[in-house]
Amino acid sequence: MKYLVFTLCFVGVLISCACQRPNYKEATKIYYNALDTGNYNALKNVLHDSVTIISGDYITPYDHNSFHEFFKWDSIFKSSYKIIALEEKNHVVIATVAQKNKRNAFLKNNPLKYKVEISFANDKITTFRELEYIGVNWNNWNQEKDSLINWIKINYPKLDGFVTDMTMAGAKNYIKAIDVFETYKKVEVE
C-alpha cells in the first residue's frame, strides 16, 4: 500500500511539472503576446537570466534589468506583434513575425516582417538570432532615417542621438523627432 501511494504521488508530481512548463513554441507565443500586450512579467517568465540578441554583426547581451529597458524602449513606439509562422526543430524555434509601430510606419516599412531563430536553455529563451527580413525596402528605410537624423541635427540638436539611444528616453526623443519632422513637412507642403 505504501508503494502504491508513493507511486501515485510521484506520477502526480511528474504530471504537474510537465503541465506547468510550456514547450518552445508555447514559450515563443507567450513572449510575443507579452510584447504585444505590454506585459513584462509574463515576458520575464519565459526569459532566461541572460538573453542575447544577435542582429547581423551586432551581439547584444541582456540581463533582466537591461532587457526591461529594451522592453520599455519598444513600448514607446506602440509596437504590435503578430506571429505569422512558427516552426520548432532541434530545440530551437524559427518564428516569422510582423511588427507594426510608429517608427516602422515613418520608415515606410510597416509592418516590418522578419524571421528569427529562438534558442532555449532550461526551457527559457536565451537567444534571438535575426535570420532575415522579408520584403523590407532598405533604401526607403535608410532614406527616411537619414533625412530625419540630418534635419534633427540642424533644427533640434537637443534630440540628436535618438537613433542609438535604446532607453525609454531615447524612444521618446525618437517619437518627438518624428513628430516635429512630420509637422515641418506638412507646413512646408502647405
C-alpha positions as CSV (number, residue, x, y, z in Angstrom):
1,M,0.0,0.0,0.0
2,K,2.9,2.4,0.8
3,Y,4.4,1.8,-2.6
4,L,1.1,2.5,-4.3
5,V,0.7,5.8,-2.5
6,F,4.3,6.7,-3.3
7,T,3.9,5.8,-6.9
8,L,0.7,7.8,-7.3
9,C,2.3,10.8,-5.6
10,F,5.4,10.5,-7.8
11,V,3.3,10.2,-11.0
12,G,1.2,13.2,-9.9
13,V,4.3,15.3,-9.4
14,L,5.6,14.4,-12.8
15,I,2.3,15.2,-14.5
16,S,2.0,18.6,-12.7
17,C,5.6,19.5,-13.6
18,A,5.0,18.6,-17.3
19,C,1.9,20.6,-17.4
20,Q,3.5,23.8,-16.0
21,R,6.4,24.0,-18.4
22,P,5.5,25.5,-21.8
23,N,7.0,23.9,-24.9
24,Y,9.3,26.0,-27.0
25,K,6.6,27.1,-29.4
26,E,4.3,28.0,-26.5
27,A,7.1,30.0,-24.8
28,T,7.6,31.9,-28.0
29,K,3.9,32.7,-28.3
30,I,3.9,33.9,-24.6
31,Y,6.9,36.1,-25.4
32,Y,5.4,37.8,-28.4
33,N,1.9,38.1,-26.8
34,A,3.6,39.7,-23.7
35,L,5.4,42.2,-26.0
36,D,2.2,42.9,-27.9
37,T,0.2,43.5,-24.7
38,G,2.9,45.2,-22.7
39,N,3.1,42.6,-20.0
40,Y,6.7,42.5,-18.9
41,N,6.0,40.0,-16.0
42,A,4.7,37.4,-18.5
43,L,7.6,38.0,-20.8
44,K,10.1,37.7,-18.0
45,N,8.7,34.3,-17.0
46,V,9.8,32.8,-20.4
47,L,13.3,34.5,-20.5
48,H,16.4,33.0,-19.1
49,D,18.5,35.1,-16.7
50,S,20.6,36.3,-19.6
51,V,19.3,36.8,-23.1
52,T,21.3,37.7,-26.2
53,I,20.0,39.4,-29.4
54,I,22.1,38.8,-32.5
55,S,21.4,41.1,-35.4
56,G,24.0,40.7,-38.2
57,D,27.4,41.6,-36.7
58,Y,25.8,43.1,-33.5
59,I,25.6,40.9,-30.5
60,T,23.8,42.5,-27.5
61,P,23.6,40.7,-24.2
62,Y,20.9,41.5,-21.6
63,D,20.1,40.6,-18.1
64,H,16.5,41.0,-16.8
65,N,17.1,44.7,-15.9
66,S,18.6,45.7,-19.2
67,F,16.0,43.7,-21.1
68,H,13.3,45.6,-19.2
69,E,14.9,48.8,-20.6
70,F,14.7,47.4,-24.1
71,F,11.1,46.4,-23.5
72,K,10.3,50.0,-22.3
73,W,12.1,51.4,-25.4
74,D,10.0,49.2,-27.7
75,S,6.7,50.0,-25.9
76,I,7.1,53.8,-26.5
77,F,6.6,53.1,-30.3
78,K,3.3,51.3,-29.5
79,S,4.5,48.2,-31.2
80,S,2.2,45.3,-32.0
81,Y,3.4,41.8,-32.9
82,K,1.8,39.1,-34.9
83,I,3.3,35.7,-35.3
84,I,3.0,34.6,-39.0
85,A,4.6,31.2,-38.7
86,L,6.3,29.0,-36.0
87,E,8.5,26.0,-36.6
88,E,10.2,24.0,-33.9
89,K,13.2,21.8,-34.7
90,N,16.4,20.7,-32.9
91,H,15.5,22.6,-29.7
92,V,15.1,26.0,-31.5
93,V,12.1,27.8,-32.8
94,I,12.1,29.7,-36.1
95,A,9.5,32.4,-35.9
96,T,8.3,34.7,-38.7
97,V,6.9,37.8,-37.1
98,A,5.2,41.0,-38.3
99,Q,5.9,44.1,-36.2
100,K,3.9,47.3,-36.6
101,N,4.7,50.5,-34.9
102,K,5.1,54.3,-35.3
103,R,8.8,54.1,-36.1
104,N,8.4,51.4,-38.8
105,A,5.5,53.4,-40.3
106,F,7.7,56.5,-40.5
107,L,10.5,54.4,-42.1
108,K,7.9,53.2,-44.7
109,N,8.2,49.5,-43.7
110,N,5.1,48.8,-41.6
111,P,4.7,46.0,-40.8
112,L,8.3,45.0,-40.6
113,K,8.4,41.3,-41.3
114,Y,11.3,39.2,-40.1
115,K,12.4,35.6,-39.4
116,V,14.2,34.9,-36.1
117,E,15.7,31.8,-34.6
118,I,15.0,31.5,-30.9
119,S,17.2,29.3,-28.7
120,F,16.4,27.9,-25.2
121,A,18.2,26.7,-22.1
122,N,16.4,25.1,-19.2
123,D,13.1,25.7,-21.1
124,K,13.7,29.5,-21.1
125,I,14.6,31.8,-24.1
126,T,18.3,32.6,-24.2
127,T,19.0,33.9,-27.8
128,F,17.2,35.7,-30.6
129,R,19.2,35.4,-33.8
130,E,17.7,37.5,-36.7
131,L,17.8,35.4,-39.8
132,E,16.2,37.6,-42.5
133,Y,13.9,40.5,-43.1
134,I,11.1,39.8,-45.5
135,G,10.2,42.4,-48.1
136,V,11.9,45.3,-46.4
137,N,12.8,48.2,-48.6
138,W,16.1,49.2,-47.0
139,N,16.5,52.1,-49.5
140,N,13.3,53.7,-48.2
141,W,14.3,52.9,-44.6
142,N,17.7,54.5,-44.8
143,Q,16.5,57.5,-46.8
144,E,13.8,58.3,-44.3
145,K,16.1,57.7,-41.3
146,D,18.9,59.8,-42.8
147,S,16.5,62.6,-43.7
148,L,15.2,62.6,-40.1
149,I,18.6,62.4,-38.5
150,N,20.1,65.2,-40.6
151,W,17.1,67.5,-40.2
152,I,17.0,67.0,-36.4
153,K,20.8,67.6,-36.1
154,I,20.3,71.0,-37.7
155,N,16.9,72.1,-36.3
156,Y,16.6,70.3,-33.0
157,P,20.1,69.4,-31.8
158,K,18.9,68.6,-28.3
159,L,17.2,65.5,-29.8
160,D,20.3,64.4,-31.7
161,G,21.4,60.8,-30.9
162,F,17.8,59.5,-30.6
163,V,18.5,56.7,-33.1
164,T,21.2,55.0,-31.0
165,D,19.7,55.7,-27.6
166,M,18.0,52.4,-26.7
167,T,16.4,53.7,-23.5
168,M,12.9,54.9,-22.8
169,A,14.1,58.5,-23.0
170,G,15.7,57.7,-26.4
171,A,12.5,56.2,-27.7
172,K,10.6,59.3,-26.5
173,N,13.1,61.5,-28.3
174,Y,12.7,59.4,-31.4
175,I,8.9,59.9,-31.3
176,K,9.4,63.7,-30.8
177,A,11.8,63.8,-33.7
178,I,9.3,62.1,-36.0
179,D,6.5,64.4,-34.8
180,V,8.4,67.6,-35.3
181,F,9.8,66.5,-38.7
182,E,6.4,65.4,-39.9
183,T,4.9,68.7,-38.7
184,Y,7.7,70.6,-40.6
185,K,7.0,68.6,-43.8
186,K,3.2,69.3,-43.6
187,V,3.9,73.1,-43.2
188,E,6.4,73.0,-46.0
189,V,3.8,71.5,-48.4
190,E,1.1,74.0,-47.5
